[in-house]
Amino acid sequence: TAVELAFLKATISKDETEMRRRIDELQRDEIYPYLSIRAYYMVYLRMYRHPIYPRVLSQGKEDPSAILLDVGCCIGTDVRKLVIDGYPASQVLGIDLRPEFLTLGHKLYGDAESCRIHFLAADIFALSKPLIAPRAPSSEATPYIHAGSLFHIWDEPTQHTLALRLVLLLRRRSGSTIFGRQPGLPEAGVIDDRMQRFRFGHSPASWTSLWKTVFEAVDGPEFASTRVKVEAELILGDPSVTPGGDTHHVLFWSVEIL
């Protein structure tokens, strides 16, 4: 889209031919068979397209304690766009399991020496609050957590465990939000990703139930019913950005502390 093109020309090269050459080079270099790399999703702006992005961006500009944690940040495209739009880089932390992805991000964007965003190669299932605390002086937790195209990688029990990990990292303050997107289904079930791997896909109803269950376990039934707002909307994906031109459902969601 025009937004992606403007962003990539601003961050990679003003010369569109050179920009495309460098993106193609990264795509060929990638050794992991992730669809996000094969289909160039690593330069697709997921966070920017989320309905709550304007609110998150505005809060980040106003509140120096508004740390944003991007879990499964891949090469860091989303957080770089966030910072270009005005979110302070010192308040942004990108995490991915694969350090190679972070290195490829610096290679593509040419900012290994100049990037002020903090990137960390870590396993989210082992991540603890002390890693976040130094960047959030007023709290041990973070008010914004983004998880774009992450949950559907795992089976249903592991998705529950991941939700629990994120809830434990979230600040208990009005407005604190976990948000993201991933493939979903009208009825919860199995998603075939066309790479001979079958993943669990949530529906809006099952997704809402998941988060309510997790918050009940952590903070109790009353907190879950009165302080937690879950929004989940299933939309038909754009076939122009899907391998093979397939249509698929995308689940946009947010979990907010009231």
Phi, psi and omega in degrees: 000172180296326180294313178300315182299314180297318180296313183292324177291327180286331186255338182251300179194137176292337177280114186296325178296315178294320179301312181293325179297318182291324177293317178298322179297317178295319181297323179286329182286337188293125184265345180269133187278050179276138179300328181298332178273313181302323184261013178066021178295342183294346176246015177270133185275095181281307184300318181303327183274356181286140182303331183268003181306314180301321180293317179298315180299314180298317181294321179297325179291330186264332189243110181293349177264002183278078178283135176248126179252119178257107184269128185072048188286353181058239182269000174091022180296313184299316183288330176293321175296318179302316181290320176300326180283353174123355177287128183301127182300329181293347181254014184239133179229122177253132183234135173215149180293326186264110177297334178299324179296318180295320178296317178297325177298314178296325179293313182295314185271355175060037185234028182303326182264339187251344185293128180261358174287138179270123177248144183221128173272112185203158176269115183301332180288348178244003184288139181240162182300323180304335177289334181270324189308316182300337181264355180229078188301335182269358183197158175274356184237172183247142182279341180228128176231124178252133177226086183267125179051052184237309189300322186292353179293333188249171175283175186299313180298322180289326175297322176297317179297320179296316178301319178298318179298317181291321178298322180292338179268351186274136177290137178270073179220145181307128180100340178300136191216138166255132183213159180175198181201155175190166174303140179220182182220152175300324174235132183304139181176204186268136175251128174267117183270011176068013176238030180060032175232137182243124184243161179273131178247128180274154168263167176305321181291314182290329179292317177298317179297320179303310184290323177297319179296317180295314179294326175299318181292326185271314188244356178099158183299321182295315178299314182298324184275333186250339187245356184243122178247119179250126174241131181217123182231129179262123178236159178280125183293161181277115180297342181290341179244020180244132179306130180080001180073019181291150170263145180208164180267138177243130179262110173267134186210159173210148179232110188244140172276125181272000000 
